Amino acid sequence: MAGEAEKLPAWVTWRRRPFPDANLLLLHGRRPALVDSGFVGHAAETADWVRAHAGDLSLVVNTHWHSDHVGGNALLQAGGAGIAASAPDAGAVARRDPGCCVAEYLDQPVGPYTVDVPLHDGQVLRLGDADWTVVSTPGHTTGHLSLWQPEERLLVVGDALSDYDVGWVNLALDGPGAAATALASLHRLADLRPRSVLPAHGPMPADPGAAFAAAVRRAQRLVDDPAGAVWYGARRIFAFALMIRGGIPAAEVEPYLHARAWLTDAARLLGEAPEALAAELVDGMLGSGAIALREGRLHATADHTPVTPESLRVPYPRAWPAATPAEAAERP
């Protein structure tokens, strides 16, 4: 952590967090800004941390709308912060589309929020006391964006890559070209030649060039092996479900999976029955050590922070309160 912080200007505060939260990135100045807001189960902790380090927050910028990146939006917005997100995400949130945040599809709760500032590729955004350029980087989601600070050569990459991974892609919802789109986004980011890369998960890469080279190789494998890309996404989604629920009773795991739209779509793409895929997913992840059976419950073994069951009781987007006419007008 200390080594990571030494790479950053004094007006940047960075905090690495385990799943199910995205890392915290606070940009200090006259317009204090937070990049991503973590999972809804830890929204109060996020808000307390922001207050302790910045006082009043001007803006939250979301790299994309997955639950581990927008879960603190509602609480921070209620406290006076604006929310900025890519124009495609902003338009869907304003319309209260049932597919917002892919929350219901993935069974990952997100509290209701609105987007105040739709963002477009190439737009210059004042965050703290510095100007950042919005870089559209679709792939992991269609509305995914990154942020580039050219003077300091800082690059915020969301889930486009990390020191150890690349973001999973949703071939069912975003089409068979999603992996190639993600790869093109990585090439675009690598061409910026950043001094420091700030990912949403894991540590800051010690060598940005090497991190991009590894990420490109990983992303190319997802392009070359669509079935592998489907499996990769399924494993990530299931592990996240176990993390936010403190595990799932072993007897309930397969019925839980059979009811998930993402698993049904994955089975269709793989040419398997959903029941067969669910069993294969569980057996494979047990065999690899990605999940473990303890006291009758299946748990994810990756490092993660517990979530209280009460914090998951937020409505899916189809039940969010309607946006105001002004918010609903925010359609790209």
VENURVEN-V962746 format. One record per pair of residues at least 6 apart in sequence whose C-alpha atoms are under 6 Angstrom apart, sorted by sequence separation. I is the first residue (numbers start at 1). GAP is how many residues later the second one is. D is the distance in whole Angstrom. If there is no record, write none. Layout:
I_GAP_D, I_GAP_D
//
This chain:
17_6_5, 27_6_5, 103_6_6, 125_6_6, 138_6_5, 148_6_6, 160_6_6, 198_6_6, 267_6_6, 285_6_6, 286_6_6, 292_6_6, 16_7_5, 26_7_6, 125_7_5, 137_7_5, 148_7_5, 160_7_5, 222_7_5, 267_7_5, 292_7_5, 15_8_6, 26_8_5, 124_8_6, 137_8_5, 147_8_6, 159_8_5, 291_8_5, 15_9_5, 25_9_6, 124_9_4, 136_9_5, 147_9_5, 291_9_4, 14_10_6, 25_10_5, 123_10_6, 135_10_6, 146_10_5, 264_10_6, 291_10_5, 14_11_5, 122_11_6, 123_11_5, 135_11_5, 146_11_5, 290_11_6, 13_12_6, 122_12_5, 135_12_6, 13_13_5, 121_13_5, 122_13_6, 134_13_5, 12_14_6, 121_14_5, 133_14_6, 12_15_5, 121_15_5, 133_15_5, 22_16_5, 132_16_5, 11_17_5, 21_17_4, 132_17_5, 21_18_5, 59_22_5, 58_23_5, 59_23_5, 60_23_5, 61_23_5, 62_23_5, 57_24_5, 59_24_6, 61_24_6, 32_25_5, 33_25_6, 35_25_6, 36_25_6, 90_25_5, 32_26_5, 33_26_5, 34_26_5, 35_26_5, 36_26_5, 31_27_5, 33_27_6, 35_27_6, 140_27_5, 39_28_6, 90_28_6, 140_28_6, 39_29_4, 43_29_4, 140_29_5, 38_30_5, 38_31_5, 40_31_4, 84_31_6, 87_31_5, 37_32_5, 38_32_6, 39_32_4, 40_32_5, 83_32_5, 84_32_6, 86_32_5, 87_32_5, 36_33_5, 37_33_5, 38_33_5, 83_33_5, 84_33_4, 85_33_5, 86_33_5, 37_34_6, 38_34_6, 82_34_6, 84_34_6, 85_34_6, 37_35_5, 66_35_5, 65_36_5, 183_36_6, 74_37_6, 162_37_5, 74_38_6, 71_39_5, 74_39_5, 139_39_5, 154_40_6, 153_41_5, 158_41_5, 159_41_6, 139_42_5, 153_42_5, 154_42_5, 155_42_5, 156_42_5, 157_42_5, 158_42_5, 163_42_5, 67_43_6, 139_43_4, 179_43_6, 180_43_6, 179_44_5, 22_46_6, 250_46_6, 21_47_5, 22_47_6, 249_47_6, 250_47_5, 20_48_6, 137_48_5, 163_48_6, 249_48_4, 250_48_6, 166_49_6, 248_49_5, 247_50_6, 248_50_5, 247_51_5, 247_52_4, 89_54_6, 88_55_6, 86_57_6, 242_57_6, 243_57_6, 242_58_6, 239_61_5, 244_63_6, 168_65_5, 64_80_5, 63_81_6, 63_82_5, 33_94_6, 33_95_6, 63_95_5, 31_96_6, 32_96_5, 31_97_4, 30_98_6, 29_99_4, 28_100_5, 29_100_5, 27_101_5, 105_156_6, 23_177_5, 22_178_5, 23_178_6, 22_179_6, 111_203_6, 112_208_6, 104_212_6, 98_219_5, 98_220_4, 94_229_6, 94_233_5, 95_233_6, 94_234_4, 91_239_5, 91_240_4, 91_241_6, 87_245_6, 41_266_6, 41_270_5, 19_285_5, 18_286_5
//
